[in-house]
Amino acid sequence: MRPLTRNLASRQLTGYVCNSCTRQLGRQRRSYASTPSSTPDVYDVVCVGGGPAGLSLLAALRSSPATANLRVALIESQDLSKTRAFSLPPTQFSNRCSSLTPSSVRFLDKIGAWSHIQRDRVQAYQEMQVWDGLTGARIEFDWPGEKQGGTIAYMNENLNLTSGLLKRIGEMGGVKVLDGEKVEDIVLGETTEDADFSSWPVVQLSGGRKLAARLLVGADGANSPVRSFAGIGSKGWDYDRHGVVATIQLDGNGWGGDDVKTAYQRFLPTGPVAMLPLPGNFSTLVWSTTPALAAHLKSLSAKDFIAMVNAAFRLSPIDLAYMHTQDDGQADEFQWRSQHTNFDTQRIPQLAVGVQEGSVASFPLKLRHADTYIGERVALVGDAAHTIHPLAGQGLNQGQGDVESLAKTIESAVTHGQDIGVQMSLETYNAERYAANHVLLGICDKLHKLYAVESGPLVPLRSLGLKAVNALGPVKHFFMSQAAGTGAKIL
């Protein structure tokens, strides 16, 4: 009987088993219950990580008729109750925001999550100004012709997104949510008289529970335990840079008016600084700089921090470097130096007048890319598969692209009666996403290194390149399409 029960254990969760077989397996599961320490709960898909990537995958699987009957579980070390109930006043914003491309928004809408996001906290923007801090060479991104005024991307708080995804999952039901549970270990299962789990990952949780996964999905960040279990290596490096984030208040509603909003990014020798619009007269700041300068910025008073933000978009790198050497007094220094500096007030963000208390923070920047996104009964998505420099704002969008592709791959396997966990069934996902992500990782890495150069022939050459792209409409349109996730070709 062992071959029969093994076959049933491997097929019981995909809807191909007769009623008598189901009853037999029910008896087997009841016998398992008497020895919970050695017998795991069995799931089709177990996702480790309750961030945007993991939650989007579960919502996608539950919303598709082909995969809605899969038995799925979520493991998350944090308590998700506060995230689910996310709520802040209209004048207060979380400091971790992401730029969602129209392609990502369409996917979120398709799986029914977009309607659960607090839309009054989402800000679309239609233009983007990018310029070289040394030479002033500039490129202006906006949609031409019939697309004039079209949305480039949507700024949204990460907590708003995860809260909406949790609400969508709760609305559909059918997901076993194990939050507040840490992964203690991941091992291969055992062969018993009832079933063969020797090729299945078994996740051991801090609370003592064990979950056997036909497919184990790692959405568990850059230090992924799932990736370690699968023996998948990764390559990359640290940038010796930190990203400083904060929620900034501006001196007016601005940003081009109520109908047209503009994002701004200036490349400085220490890294790019970006000001991205939030609803009303608020914005989110992302400033890539050295660890020492990041620590200095975080040590400043609110008044001096605001002066440094304004200086980053207006003053020369030399003036900015001098202001970094001061322990305080940046506000007075900026006021004096700005009077002796020429800058176009129409092509820079409005003056910052306030910073939300407690919103200034920083995190290290790194590049990582897994050697592959799949193993036997393992798939990686989001930061577990790749970590990118934030200068293009594509990290979260890459993860959403991974999830959309993996969900389609699982749906295809179920539709064709294949085992969703075997590597052969997962190859389509790996082929679709690995090369595309690798190209984007390389582009952002080279841009960071290119603009870190402060002198030499590269400086005028990169400025010439910016001016050329800005003058060539079809080329600029191509770059915008790639950033927006539409994948248009050069006309």
Residue pairs with C-beta under 8 A, 6 or more apart in sequence:
2 193
2 196
5 28
5 193
5 194
5 195
6 195
6 196
8 17
8 21
8 24
8 25
8 195
9 25
9 42
9 194
9 195
9 196
9 197
10 195
10 196
10 214
10 419
11 17
12 21
12 22
12 25
12 42
13 42
13 43
13 44
13 70
13 71
13 214
14 44
14 69
14 70
14 414
14 420
15 69
16 417
17 25
28 194
28 195
31 194
32 39
32 194
33 39
36 208
36 210
37 208
38 190
39 192
39 210
40 189
40 197
40 202
40 210
40 211
40 212
41 73
41 209
41 210
41 211
41 212
42 71
42 197
42 211
42 212
42 214
43 71
43 72
43 73
43 176
43 211
43 212
43 213
43 214
44 70
44 71
44 72
44 213
44 214
44 215
44 420
45 58
45 61
45 70
45 71
45 72
45 73
45 213
45 214
45 215
45 217
45 410
45 420
46 72
46 73
46 75
46 201
46 203
46 211
46 213
46 215
46 216
46 217
47 54
47 57
47 58
47 72
47 73
47 74
47 75
47 217
47 219
48 54
48 75
48 76
48 183
48 203
48 216
48 217
48 218
48 219
48 220
48 224
48 225
48 226
49 75
49 76
49 218
49 219
49 220
49 221
49 382
49 384
50 74
50 75
50 76
50 78
50 80
50 83
50 162
50 177
50 179
50 219
51 158
51 162
51 219
51 221
51 382
51 383
52 98
52 158
52 161
52 162
52 165
52 382
52 396
52 399
52 400
53 219
53 381
53 382
53 383
53 384
53 399
53 400
53 402
53 403
54 74
54 76
54 217
54 219
54 220
54 381
54 382
55 74
55 162
55 165
55 166
55 169
56 107
56 108
56 111
56 113
56 165
56 399
56 400
56 403
57 217
57 219
57 381
57 403
57 406
57 407
58 72
58 74
58 169
58 175
59 111
59 112
59 113
59 165
59 168
59 169
59 172
60 107
60 111
60 403
60 404
60 407
61 67
61 68
61 70
61 72
61 407
61 410
62 68
62 72
62 169
62 172
62 173
62 174
62 175
63 110
63 111
63 112
63 168
63 172
64 407
64 411
66 411
66 414
66 415
67 407
67 410
67 411
67 414
68 172
68 174
70 410
70 414
70 420
71 176
72 174
72 175
72 176
73 175
73 176
73 177
73 178
73 211
74 175
74 176
74 177
74 178
74 179
75 178
75 181
75 183
75 203
75 205
75 211
76 177
76 178
76 179
76 180
76 181
77 179
77 180
77 181
77 182
77 183
78 179
78 180
79 179
79 180
80 166
80 177
80 179
81 179
83 159
83 162
83 163
83 166
84 163
84 166
84 167
84 170
85 163
86 159
86 160
86 162
86 163
88 94
88 121
90 120
90 121
90 279
90 280
91 280
91 282
92 247
92 356
93 121
93 157
93 247
93 278
93 282
93 284
93 356
93 359
94 157
94 158
94 159
94 160
94 247
95 245
95 246
95 247
95 284
95 356
95 359
95 360
95 361
96 157
96 158
96 159
96 245
97 155
97 156
97 157
97 158
97 245
97 276
97 278
97 284
98 155
98 156
98 158
98 161
98 393
98 395
98 396
98 397
99 153
99 154
99 155
99 263
99 276
99 393
99 396
99 397
100 108
100 153
100 154
100 155
100 156
100 161
100 396
100 397
100 400
101 153
101 394
101 397
101 483
101 484
101 485
102 151
102 153
102 154
102 484
102 485
102 486
103 397
103 400
103 401
103 484
103 485
103 486
104 396
104 397
104 400
104 401
104 485
105 114
105 154
107 400
107 403
107 404
108 114
108 117
108 161
108 164
108 400
109 115
111 168
112 168
112 171
112 172
113 164
113 165
113 168
114 164
116 163
116 164
116 165
116 167
116 168
116 171
117 156
117 160
117 161
117 163
117 164
118 160
118 163
118 164
120 279
121 156
121 157
121 160
121 278
121 279
122 154
122 155
122 156
122 160
122 279
123 154
123 155
123 156
123 261
123 277
123 278
123 279
124 151
124 153
124 154
124 155
124 261
125 151
125 152
125 153
125 154
125 155
125 255
125 261
125 262
125 263
125 276
125 277
126 142
126 143
126 149
126 150
126 151
126 152
126 256
126 260
126 261
126 262
127 140
127 141
127 142
127 152
127 256
127 260
127 261
127 262
127 263
128 140
128 141
128 142
128 152
128 262
128 263
128 264
128 265
129 138
129 140
129 141
129 262
129 263
129 264
129 265
129 347
129 348
130 138
130 139
130 140
130 141
130 264
130 265
130 266
130 267
130 466
131 137
131 138
131 139
131 265
131 266
131 267
131 347
131 466
132 138
132 266
132 267
132 451
132 462
132 463
132 466
133 266
133 267
133 268
133 269
133 316
133 317
134 269
134 317
134 454
134 459
135 459
135 460
135 463
136 463
137 462
137 463
137 464
137 466
137 467
138 347
138 466
138 467
138 470
139 466
139 467
139 469
139 470
139 476
140 470
141 152
141 476
141 479
141 480
141 483
142 148
142 152
143 149
143 150
143 152
143 477
143 480
144 473
144 477
149 259
149 260
152 263
152 480
152 483
152 484
153 263
153 393
153 483
153 484
155 263
155 276
155 277
155 278
155 284
158 396
161 396
169 175
169 177
178 205
178 207
178 209
178 211
181 205
181 206
181 207
181 209
182 205
182 206
183 203
183 204
183 205
183 206
183 220
183 225
184 204
184 205
184 206
185 203
185 204
186 201
186 202
186 203
186 204
186 216
186 225
186 226
186 229
187 201
187 202
187 204
187 229
188 197
188 198
188 199
188 200
188 201
188 202
189 197
189 198
189 199
189 200
189 201
189 202
189 212
190 197
190 198
191 197
191 198
197 212
199 376
199 377
200 212
200 213
200 214
200 377
200 421
201 212
201 213
201 216
201 229
201 377
201 378
202 210
202 211
202 212
202 213
203 210
203 211
203 213
203 216
204 210
205 211
213 377
213 421
214 377
214 419
214 420
214 421
215 377
215 378
215 379
215 410
215 420
215 421
215 426
216 226
216 229
216 377
216 378
216 379
216 421
217 226
217 378
217 379
217 380
217 381
217 406
218 224
218 225
218 226
218 227
218 230
218 378
218 379
218 380
218 381
218 384
218 385
219 380
219 381
219 382
219 384
219 399
220 226
220 384
221 382
221 383
221 384
222 366
222 368
222 383
222 384
222 387
224 380
224 383
224 384
226 378
226 380
226 384
227 234
227 370
227 380
227 384
227 385
229 378
230 375
230 376
230 378
230 380
231 375
232 370
232 371
232 372
232 375
232 378
232 380
233 370
233 371
234 368
234 369
234 370
234 371
235 368
235 369
235 371
236 366
236 367
236 368
236 369
236 387
237 366
237 367
238 364
238 365
238 366
239 364
239 365
239 366
239 367
239 389
239 448
240 290
240 291
241 270
241 271
241 288
241 289
241 290
241 291
241 364
241 365
242 288
242 289
242 290
242 291
242 294
242 362
242 363
242 364
242 365
243 286
243 287
243 288
243 294
243 362
243 363
243 364
243 365
243 390
244 285
244 286
244 287
244 288
244 289
244 294
244 297
244 298
244 360
244 361
244 362
245 284
245 285
245 286
245 287
245 359
245 360
245 361
245 362
245 363
246 284
246 285
246 305
246 309
246 355
246 356
246 359
246 360
246 361
247 278
247 282
247 283
247 284
247 285
247 355
247 356
247 359
248 275
248 282
248 283
248 284
248 285
248 306
248 309
248 352
248 354
248 355
248 356
249 281
249 282
249 352
249 353
249 354
249 355
249 356
250 281
250 282
250 283
250 349
250 350
250 351
250 352
250 353
251 281
251 350
251 351
251 352
251 353
252 281
252 350
253 280
253 281
254 281
254 349
254 350
255 261
255 262
255 277
255 283
255 349
255 350
256 262
261 277
262 277
262 349
263 274
263 275
263 276
263 277
264 274
264 275
264 276
264 313
264 348
264 349
265 272
265 273
265 274
265 275
265 391
266 272
266 273
266 274
266 312
266 313
267 451
268 289
268 312
268 317
268 320
268 451
269 317
269 451
269 452
269 453
269 454
270 288
270 289
270 290
270 293
270 452
271 287
271 288
271 289
271 290
271 391
271 448
271 452
272 287
272 288
272 391
272 448
272 451
273 285
273 286
273 287
273 288
273 289
273 312
273 313
274 285
274 286
274 287
274 391
274 393
275 283
275 284
275 285
275 309
275 313
275 349
276 283
276 284
276 285
276 286
276 393
277 283
278 284
281 350
283 349
283 352
285 309
286 390
287 294
287 297
287 309
287 312
288 365
288 389
288 390
288 391
288 448
289 297
291 364
293 324
294 362
295 362
296 324
297 305
297 308
297 360
297 362
298 360
298 361
298 362
300 308
300 328
300 330
301 328
302 354
302 355
302 357
303 331
304 328
304 329
304 330
304 331
305 330
305 355
305 360
306 331
306 352
306 353
306 354
306 355
307 323
307 330
307 331
307 333
307 334
307 335
308 320
308 323
308 324
308 330
308 334
309 352
309 355
310 334
310 338
310 351
310 352
311 319
311 320
311 323
311 330
311 334
311 337
311 338
312 320
313 348
313 349
314 338
314 341
314 343
314 348
315 323
315 334
315 337
315 338
315 341
316 341
317 454
319 337
319 341
322 333
323 330
323 333
323 334
323 337
326 333
365 389
365 390
366 387
367 387
367 388
367 389
367 441
367 444
367 445
368 386
368 387
369 385
369 386
369 387
369 437
369 438
369 441
370 380
370 384
370 385
370 386
372 430
372 434
373 379
373 380
373 381
373 385
373 402
373 429
373 430
373 433
373 434
374 380
374 423
374 426
374 427
374 429
374 430
375 423
376 421
376 422
376 423
377 421
377 422
379 406
379 426
379 429
381 399
381 402
381 403
381 406
382 398
382 399
382 402
382 403
383 395
383 399
385 402
385 433
385 437
386 398
386 437
386 441
387 395
388 394
388 395
388 398
388 440
388 441
388 444
389 444
389 445
389 447
389 448
391 444
391 447
391 448
392 440
392 443
392 444
392 447
392 483
394 440
394 444
394 483
397 485
398 437
398 440
401 433
401 436
401 437
401 485
402 429
402 433
402 437
405 428
405 429
405 432
405 433
406 426
406 429
406 433
408 428
408 429
409 425
409 426
409 428
409 429
409 432
410 420
412 418
412 428
413 419
413 420
413 425
414 420
418 424
418 425
419 425
450 458
450 462
451 462
453 459
453 462
468 475
469 475
469 476
469 479
470 476
474 490
474 491
475 490
477 488
477 490
477 491
478 488
478 489
478 490
478 491
481 487
481 488
482 488
